Amino acid sequence: MDLNNEDFMRLKDFLDAEAARINNVGFIANDPVQFPRQFERLQDIELVSFLSATIAWGNRKMICNNCRKMLTIMDGNPLDYVMDEAYELLPDEMNLHRTFFARNFKYMLRGFKSIFSDYGSLHDFARCHDVGRHETPSWRLVELMQQRFSEANGGLTDSQCLPTKLANTALKRVNMALRWLVRNDGIVDMGVWNCITPAQLFIPLDVHVGDTARSLGLVNRKANDRRTVLELTAILRQMRPADPVIYDFALFGIGIGDKYLAPSVE
């Protein structure tokens, strides 16, 4: 990005205003973040955050309907469902969301059971492995989760559940789940983790966010990949060093008006 200071501040003010417009309680009802917010137990929040984020691609109404489907399958009690291994009774070919099937769901839950059994929570797993000390905590966390998930599934990997090409992946879905778990402004995101700080988060980069960032001159690269995530987040950190990913709300919201905002309840 090549802007003089005046233009940079003008752009920051615009993004701040857009972030404030979208980052309000009216956003929750039409977003997958509503599902982990239904729980109080940390492990339930973690499970539902990752499951909801994992299927967060495509039509938003379908995403939310299929998040509800997963919660129904788990009888509204995700942790107990996982620890009891009730998922093993599901037929592999049951469709849960587009190309995400029960076999993928089972793969994830076996991995979470392994982590919960040994560490108590995903947060404590991340803390015990010093994920927060890593230059790119989200990629390091996925690397560690991949190892545990693979071990719990007979050595197999499943890119429907966790990206496998970590050198290149934008890690959009995991970065979104971590935004929910780590950001702590008390509005949309839940802030239940402290082993990673909001300053260490990375922008959840998808096609719309990437196109918006390019249209604003924040980045020039055409690929929505890891390098673009690093470059874009570095620019956003210049605007808000302690909380760069608040601008995910702005980059998502620009151009959509109030389409995804339900009436706020005071």
C-alpha positions in Angstrom: 0.0 0.0 0.0 1.4 3.4 -1.1 -0.6 6.2 0.6 0.4 9.5 2.1 -0.4 10.0 5.7 -3.5 12.0 5.0 -5.0 9.4 2.7 -4.0 6.7 5.1 -5.9 8.4 8.0 -8.9 9.0 5.7 -9.0 5.3 4.8 -8.6 4.3 8.5 -11.5 6.5 9.5 -13.6 4.9 6.8 -12.7 1.4 7.9 -13.3 2.3 11.5 -16.8 3.6 10.7 -17.6 0.4 8.6 -16.3 -1.8 11.4 -18.5 -0.1 14.0 -21.5 -0.4 11.7 -21.2 -4.2 11.3 -19.7 -5.1 14.7 -22.9 -4.8 16.7 -25.3 -7.3 18.3 -27.6 -7.1 15.3 -25.0 -9.0 13.3 -25.1 -12.1 15.5 -28.5 -13.5 14.5 -27.5 -13.9 10.8 -24.0 -15.1 11.3 -22.5 -18.5 12.3 -21.0 -16.9 15.4 -24.5 -17.2 17.0 -24.0 -21.0 17.5 -20.9 -21.0 19.8 -22.5 -18.1 21.6 -25.3 -20.4 22.8 -22.9 -22.2 25.2 -21.0 -21.3 28.4 -18.7 -24.3 28.8 -15.4 -23.6 27.1 -15.1 -26.9 25.3 -18.6 -26.6 23.9 -17.7 -23.1 22.6 -14.5 -24.4 21.1 -16.2 -27.3 19.4 -19.0 -25.3 18.0 -16.7 -22.5 16.9 -14.5 -24.8 14.9 -17.4 -26.9 13.5 -19.4 -23.8 12.5 -16.4 -22.1 10.9 -15.4 -25.3 9.1 -18.7 -25.2 7.1 -18.8 -21.4 6.7 -18.6 -21.2 3.0 -21.4 -20.7 0.5 -24.9 -19.4 1.2 -25.1 -17.9 4.7 -28.7 -19.1 5.3 -27.6 -22.7 4.3 -24.5 -22.4 6.6 -26.7 -21.5 9.6 -29.2 -24.2 8.8 -26.5 -26.8 8.6 -24.9 -25.5 11.9 -28.2 -26.1 13.5 -28.3 -29.6 11.9 -24.9 -30.4 13.6 -26.1 -29.2 16.9 -29.2 -31.3 16.6 -27.1 -34.4 15.8 -25.1 -33.6 19.0 -28.3 -33.3 21.1 -27.3 -29.8 22.0 -24.5 -31.1 24.2 -21.4 -31.1 22.0 -18.7 -32.0 24.6 -20.6 -35.0 26.0 -21.5 -36.2 22.5 -17.8 -36.1 21.6 -16.5 -37.8 24.7 -19.1 -40.5 24.5 -18.0 -41.2 20.8 -21.7 -41.1 19.8 -20.5 -39.8 16.4 -19.3 -43.3 15.5 -22.9 -44.3 14.9 -23.4 -41.9 12.0 -23.3 -43.2 8.4 -20.2 -41.8 6.6 -22.1 -40.6 3.6 -24.7 -38.5 5.6 -24.4 -35.0 4.1 -24.0 -32.1 6.5 -23.0 -29.2 4.3 -22.2 -29.2 0.6 -19.0 -31.4 0.4 -18.8 -31.9 4.2 -20.1 -35.3 5.2 -20.4 -37.3 8.4 -17.1 -38.9 7.7 -15.5 -35.5 7.9 -17.5 -34.6 11.0 -16.3 -37.8 12.6 -12.7 -37.1 11.7 -12.9 -33.8 13.4 -14.6 -35.1 16.5 -12.1 -37.9 17.0 -9.4 -35.3 16.9 -11.1 -33.1 19.4 -11.7 -36.1 21.7 -8.0 -36.8 21.7 -7.1 -33.2 22.6 -9.8 -32.9 25.2 -8.8 -36.2 26.8 -5.2 -35.2 27.2 -5.4 -31.4 27.7 -8.9 -30.6 28.9 -9.6 -28.0 26.3 -8.3 -26.7 23.0 -7.2 -23.6 24.7 -5.0 -25.5 27.1 -3.6 -27.6 24.2 -2.6 -24.3 22.5 -1.2 -22.9 25.8 0.8 -26.0 26.6 2.4 -25.8 23.1 3.2 -22.1 23.5 1.2 -21.3 20.4 1.0 -17.7 21.5 4.8 -17.4 21.2 4.8 -18.3 17.6 5.1 -15.6 14.8 1.9 -17.0 13.2 -0.1 -18.6 16.0 -3.0 -19.8 13.8 -0.8 -21.7 11.4 1.1 -23.2 14.3 -2.1 -24.2 16.0 -3.3 -26.0 12.8 0.0 -27.7 12.4 -0.3 -29.1 15.9 -4.0 -30.0 15.5 -3.2 -31.8 12.3 -0.8 -34.0 14.1 -3.4 -34.9 16.8 -6.2 -35.3 14.4 -4.1 -37.6 12.1 -3.1 -39.7 15.1 -6.7 -40.1 16.2 -7.7 -41.2 12.7 -5.1 -43.9 11.9 -2.6 -41.6 10.3 -5.1 -40.0 7.8 -5.4 -36.3 7.0 -8.6 -34.6 5.9 -8.3 -31.2 4.1 -12.1 -30.7 4.5 -11.5 -30.4 8.2 -8.1 -28.6 8.5 -6.0 -27.3 5.6 -3.0 -29.4 4.8 -1.0 -27.0 2.6 0.0 -24.7 5.4 2.7 -22.9 3.4 0.1 -21.4 1.1 -3.4 -21.6 2.7 -5.1 -18.4 3.8 -6.5 -20.4 6.7 -9.7 -18.4 6.4 -12.0 -20.7 8.5 -9.6 -21.2 11.4 -8.7 -17.5 11.5 -12.4 -16.8 11.7 -12.9 -19.3 14.6 -9.9 -17.7 16.4 -11.4 -14.2 15.9 -14.5 -15.5 17.7 -12.5 -17.1 20.5 -9.9 -14.4 21.1 -11.3 -11.0 20.3 -12.8 -9.6 23.5 -14.7 -6.4 22.9 -17.9 -7.8 24.3 -20.0 -7.3 21.2 -20.0 -10.1 18.6 -16.8 -12.1 19.4 -16.6 -14.0 22.6 -13.1 -13.5 24.0 -12.8 -16.8 25.9 -9.1 -17.5 25.0 -6.1 -15.6 26.4 -3.3 -17.8 25.2 -3.4 -15.7 22.0 -3.9 -12.0 22.0 -6.1 -10.0 19.6 -3.0 -8.4 18.3 -1.8 -11.8 17.1 -4.8 -12.6 15.0 -4.9 -12.7 11.2 -7.6 -11.5 8.9 -10.0 -14.3 7.7 -9.4 -13.8 4.0 -12.1 -15.0 1.5 -13.0 -13.9 -2.0 -15.2 -11.0 -0.9 -12.7 -9.7 1.8 -9.8 -10.0 -0.7 -11.7 -8.1 -3.5 -12.7 -5.4 -1.1 -9.1 -5.0 0.2 -7.8 -4.8 -3.3 -10.5 -2.2 -4.3 -9.3 0.0 -1.4 -5.7 -0.4 -2.4 -4.8 -2.2 0.8 -3.1 -5.1 -1.1 -2.2 -5.7 -4.7 -1.7 -9.4 -4.9 -4.5 -11.3 -6.7 -4.1 -14.6 -4.9 -6.2 -15.1 -1.7 -3.4 -17.0 0.0 -1.2 -17.0 3.1 1.1 -14.3 1.8 -1.8 -12.0 1.1 -3.2 -12.6 4.6 0.2 -11.6 6.1 0.5 -8.5 4.0 -3.1 -7.4 4.6 -2.9 -8.0 8.3 0.4 -6.1 8.5 -1.4 -3.0 7.0 -4.3 -3.4 9.4 -1.9 -3.6 12.3 -0.7 -0.1 11.4 -4.2 1.1 11.9 -5.0 -0.8 15.1 -1.9 -2.6 16.5 -3.8 -4.2 19.4 -6.8 -5.3 17.3 -6.2 -5.5 13.6 -8.9 -8.1 12.9 -11.7 -5.7 13.9 -11.4 -4.7 10.3 -12.7 -8.1 9.2 -16.2 -6.6 10.0 -15.4 -3.6 7.7 -14.0 -5.6 4.8 -17.0 -8.0 5.0 -19.5 -5.2 5.4 -18.4 -2.8 2.7 -20.8 -3.1 -0.3 -23.5 -5.1 1.5 -25.3 -2.3 3.3 -27.3 -3.7 6.2 -28.1 -7.0 4.5 -26.8 -9.1 7.3 -27.9 -7.0 10.3 -30.9 -7.9 12.3 -32.5 -5.2 14.5 -30.3 -4.5 17.5 -31.7 -5.3 20.9 -30.6 -2.8 23.6 
